[in-house]
Amino acid sequence: EEGRRIYDNLQKSLVFLLPTNGAQSLVILVAVLFGLALPLDPVQILWINMVTAITLSLALAYEPAEPDLMRRPPRDPRASILNREFLVRIGYVSILIAGATMAVFYLARSWGWPTDEAQTMAVTMLALGQAAYLFNARSLRESSIRADMITGNPAVWVAIGIMLALQLVFVYAPFMNNWFGSAPLPVEGWALPLGLSVVVFLLVEAGKAGFRRVVPA
């Protein structure tokens, strides 16, 4: 059982880390290909990688065993650690988070927000989007909309709390504004990233539900 739990958590970590890094790459790639203003500066990408690496990515190591763990048939030892479902999800989530990040930046610019504030909103969208997706990644196939997602792994809440504290420093501390080109956001500057983070979570859950219907466990 412990071996299966560890293998599960390794899969969850990969399914979480690859699309969150993929989203950052897509944001820059699309902006460069189409000659658009960059939603993120390189130093801001460094920040989001650093802050998620020391917080969110560690929480999945403490994830308890899923309820159906010992009812599953033995896995094929020759099978890839990332099957077709997970590869599709990695691509799907990368596009979702990247699209939400770009939407936040370009909408903010179209509303007349300065570039530094729009980029700060985009970085915040990446941080909150990854936090939302962390809950999706806690269950590989089953729905993450269930009670044990709230109480099952306290490390998740600790990680998200630390990440939010660091993000607040990124947004509001003057020395961070100087180092990373960020800018203080008014309260309404958080509304769009928060709302789109919930949308990301729900769309990923819808994708998981659809795959369960197409390919039953």
Disulfide bonds with the S-S distance in Angstrom:
none
